[in-house]
Amino acid sequence: MIEPQRLIELNGAAERGGDYVLYWMQQSQREAFNPALEVGVAAANRLGLPLLVGFGLMDDFPEANARHYAFMLEGLADTAQRLRARGIGFVIRRGAPDAVALGLARQAALVVCDHGYLRIQKQWRTHVAAAAGTRVLRVEGDVVVPVGLAASGAQVGARTLRPKLAALRDRFLAPLRRQRPRRDAQDLQVRGDVDLGDIPRLLGRLSLGRAATPVSGLRGGYTQARARLDAFIRTGLRGYVAARARPAEPQVSMLSPYLHFGQISPVEVALAVAAAPAPHADRDSFLEELVVRRELAANFVDNTREYDRYECIPAWAQRTLGLHARDPRPVLYSYEDLAAARTHDAYWNAATREMLATGYMQNYMRMYWGKKVLEWSASPREAYAVLLQLNNTYFIDGRDPSSFANVGWVFGLHDRPWPERAVFGNVRYMNAAGLERKSDIKAYARRWGAAALQ
Ligand SMILES: Cc1cc2nc3c(=O)[nH]c(=O)nc-3n(C[C@H](O)[C@H](O)[C@H](O)COP(=O)(O)OP(=O)(O)OC[C@H]3O[C@@H](n4cnc5c(N)ncnc54)[C@H](O)[C@@H]3O)c2cc1C
């Protein structure tokens, strides 16, 4: 059953006759555990029509580059195969997602779409709803608790959102029944213009930013995501609480890239972890990250117009950072120095090299990494811009609500004032002693070959 609170009518229009029901896929790029898809199957069965899934592939998604696209296209190839095996049509066309959706909507009896919280994702949905000429139904399937239901307005921190989520969470942690489409879509004469059969070739033909190249260690797609989840439950979940503070020996799920592209459902992940044979404390700690922290980020982006600008950080933090903006910095590095891992700090260089090579970094290390950019930049405003750009260029999970919320966290978002010190004012500071105490950070630095500048 799909909780009714996940559904919203976007335009109040009536359904009409058509060749198919269209699920315009954008955020939830998966066949498995996808409530928007299942709403589409149910509607198609009710109308006696086949279900067509349509995806618009644009080259110029803000800040996206070849690294992000490779991962996304691998995921879409996996999804396409799974959909066709279920008798559901799948077409992918070059173009802006809203334009592709509207093109396919012309022959559709109704349109189902999924939900995303970034500005551009909301604009696309508003446009499709206004111009589709038929009913458009939105299904919110990439969070456990629908964001608007969990809380009204931006929350000051996890402490205010946590009890609200706790009161609602179990209602939304329910298995999703896969339904069988009654009409097979194989006879539909609707063609795409993108071949997912040769992804390296396709990447070469798209005009993408090349600042970050595809990585080999993380392959996109639900099949990979589910395998990672199962492996993490078998070997990583037990001891997760303690491991979170140990960046050198990461014991993590590495699911954030898959969650970012909607390649796996957070409800599916949460159900599997909740039922796992691991200590309560480890399961709770994982669910705190997956549900509370991740959905705090969605709450922030959904409710903050300037979520990607320095102005998004709280007033107290802007004030204290402003008072210390002219404090002498221990060193200053440019974006180019930082992106080349050229600093005096071997731990920081190691973390950056890991990010450059793999598109990933463990959470505790990301915290230290971000705080140092604030410390080594000429002003907090410049630090914010540099950190967001590094984050969104190189992490496969970049450009996510969690990117904007966590970069903001470095500057005091969702945190509280701490004792005052140079550069940071009352914003939380971090130093290398914490890394050295908690982890074999020297081994980590050796592993990534990050020699300090002499
Ligand atoms: C400076 C900084 C930048 C960050 N940038 C990003 C980013 O661009 N994209 C991104 O997805 N996350 C970001 N994070 C949050 C977090 O570091 C990653 O989500 C996490 O490291 C992903 O690894 P994992 O999947 O192995 O996590 P696990 O430890 O296995 O956790 C499971 C899931 O919980 C969620 N989660 C864990 N920590 C956080 C957190 N702090 N905030 C929100 N959700 C969380 C993620 O969805 C993650 O996949 C950032 C954190 C910091 C401090």
Ligand as a Chemical Component Dictionary entry (heavy atoms), coordinates in Angstrom:
data_LIG
# 
_chem_comp.id                   LIG 
_chem_comp.type                 NON-POLYMER 
_chem_comp.pdbx_formal_charge   0 
_chem_comp.three_letter_code    LIG 
# 
loop_
_chem_comp_atom.comp_id 
_chem_comp_atom.atom_id 
_chem_comp_atom.alt_atom_id 
_chem_comp_atom.type_symbol 
_chem_comp_atom.charge 
_chem_comp_atom.model_Cartn_x 
_chem_comp_atom.model_Cartn_y 
_chem_comp_atom.model_Cartn_z 
_chem_comp_atom.pdbx_ordinal 
LIG C1  C1  C 0 31.385 18.836 4.609  1  
LIG C2  C2  C 0 30.426 17.690 4.308  2  
LIG C3  C3  C 0 29.978 17.517 3.000  3  
LIG C4  C4  C 0 29.062 16.488 2.702  4  
LIG N1  N1  N 0 28.627 16.355 1.418  5  
LIG C5  C5  C 0 27.683 15.414 1.105  6  
LIG C6  C6  C 0 27.200 15.279 -0.206 7  
LIG O1  O1  O 0 27.608 15.993 -1.110 8  
LIG N2  N2  N 0 26.245 14.331 -0.454 9  
LIG C7  C7  C 0 25.789 13.504 0.534  10 
LIG O2  O2  O 0 24.937 12.650 0.261  11 
LIG N3  N3  N 0 26.240 13.603 1.790  12 
LIG C8  C8  C 0 27.183 14.533 2.122  13 
LIG N4  N4  N 0 27.651 14.624 3.403  14 
LIG C9  C9  C 0 27.030 13.783 4.445  15 
LIG C10 C10 C 0 27.748 12.431 4.701  16 
LIG O3  O3  O 0 29.107 12.655 4.882  17 
LIG C11 C11 C 0 27.520 11.429 3.582  18 
LIG O4  O4  O 0 26.145 11.295 3.301  19 
LIG C12 C12 C 0 28.055 10.050 3.998  20 
LIG O5  O5  O 0 29.427 10.149 4.299  21 
LIG C13 C13 C 0 27.819 9.087  2.869  22 
LIG O6  O6  O 0 28.502 7.891  3.076  23 
LIG P1  P1  P 0 27.762 6.512  3.348  24 
LIG O7  O7  O 0 26.652 6.347  2.392  25 
LIG O8  O8  O 0 28.808 5.464  3.370  26 
LIG O9  O9  O 0 27.189 6.800  4.780  27 
LIG P2  P2  P 0 26.661 5.816  5.913  28 
LIG O10 O10 O 0 27.461 6.103  7.149  29 
LIG O11 O11 O 0 26.602 4.426  5.455  30 
LIG O12 O12 O 0 25.197 6.392  6.194  31 
LIG C14 C14 C 0 24.020 5.912  5.538  32 
LIG C15 C15 C 0 23.287 7.041  4.877  33 
LIG O13 O13 O 0 22.893 8.038  5.817  34 
LIG C16 C16 C 0 22.917 9.314  5.203  35 
LIG N5  N5  N 0 23.841 10.206 5.921  36 
LIG C17 C17 C 0 24.950 9.873  6.608  37 
LIG N6  N6  N 0 25.521 10.970 7.156  38 
LIG C18 C18 C 0 24.754 12.011 6.780  39 
LIG C19 C19 C 0 24.813 13.414 7.018  40 
LIG N7  N7  N 0 25.777 13.983 7.751  41 
LIG N8  N8  N 0 23.865 14.200 6.471  42 
LIG C20 C20 C 0 22.884 13.675 5.714  43 
LIG N9  N9  N 0 22.771 12.354 5.462  44 
LIG C21 C21 C 0 23.696 11.543 5.986  45 
LIG C22 C22 C 0 23.409 9.124  3.781  46 
LIG O14 O14 O 0 22.307 9.082  2.930  47 
LIG C23 C23 C 0 24.124 7.792  3.857  48 
LIG O15 O15 O 0 24.169 7.129  2.625  49 
LIG C24 C24 C 0 28.592 15.632 3.726  50 
LIG C25 C25 C 0 29.077 15.805 5.047  51 
LIG C26 C26 C 0 29.966 16.818 5.322  52 
LIG C27 C27 C 0 30.422 17.006 6.745  53 
# 
loop_
_chem_comp_bond.comp_id 
_chem_comp_bond.atom_id_1 
_chem_comp_bond.atom_id_2 
_chem_comp_bond.value_order 
_chem_comp_bond.pdbx_ordinal 
LIG C1  C2  SING 1  
LIG C2  C3  SING 2  
LIG C2  C26 DOUB 3  
LIG C3  C4  DOUB 4  
LIG C4  N1  SING 5  
LIG C4  C24 SING 6  
LIG N1  C5  DOUB 7  
LIG C5  C6  SING 8  
LIG C5  C8  SING 9  
LIG C6  O1  DOUB 10 
LIG C6  N2  SING 11 
LIG N2  C7  SING 12 
LIG C7  O2  DOUB 13 
LIG C7  N3  SING 14 
LIG N3  C8  DOUB 15 
LIG C8  N4  SING 16 
LIG N4  C9  SING 17 
LIG N4  C24 SING 18 
LIG C9  C10 SING 19 
LIG C10 O3  SING 20 
LIG C10 C11 SING 21 
LIG C11 O4  SING 22 
LIG C11 C12 SING 23 
LIG C12 O5  SING 24 
LIG C12 C13 SING 25 
LIG C13 O6  SING 26 
LIG O6  P1  SING 27 
LIG P1  O7  DOUB 28 
LIG P1  O8  SING 29 
LIG P1  O9  SING 30 
LIG O9  P2  SING 31 
LIG P2  O10 DOUB 32 
LIG P2  O11 SING 33 
LIG P2  O12 SING 34 
LIG O12 C14 SING 35 
LIG C14 C15 SING 36 
LIG C15 O13 SING 37 
LIG C15 C23 SING 38 
LIG O13 C16 SING 39 
LIG C16 N5  SING 40 
LIG C16 C22 SING 41 
LIG N5  C17 SING 42 
LIG N5  C21 SING 43 
LIG C17 N6  DOUB 44 
LIG N6  C18 SING 45 
LIG C18 C19 SING 46 
LIG C18 C21 DOUB 47 
LIG C19 N7  SING 48 
LIG C19 N8  DOUB 49 
LIG N8  C20 SING 50 
LIG C20 N9  DOUB 51 
LIG N9  C21 SING 52 
LIG C22 O14 SING 53 
LIG C22 C23 SING 54 
LIG C23 O15 SING 55 
LIG C24 C25 DOUB 56 
LIG C25 C26 SING 57 
LIG C26 C27 SING 58 
# 
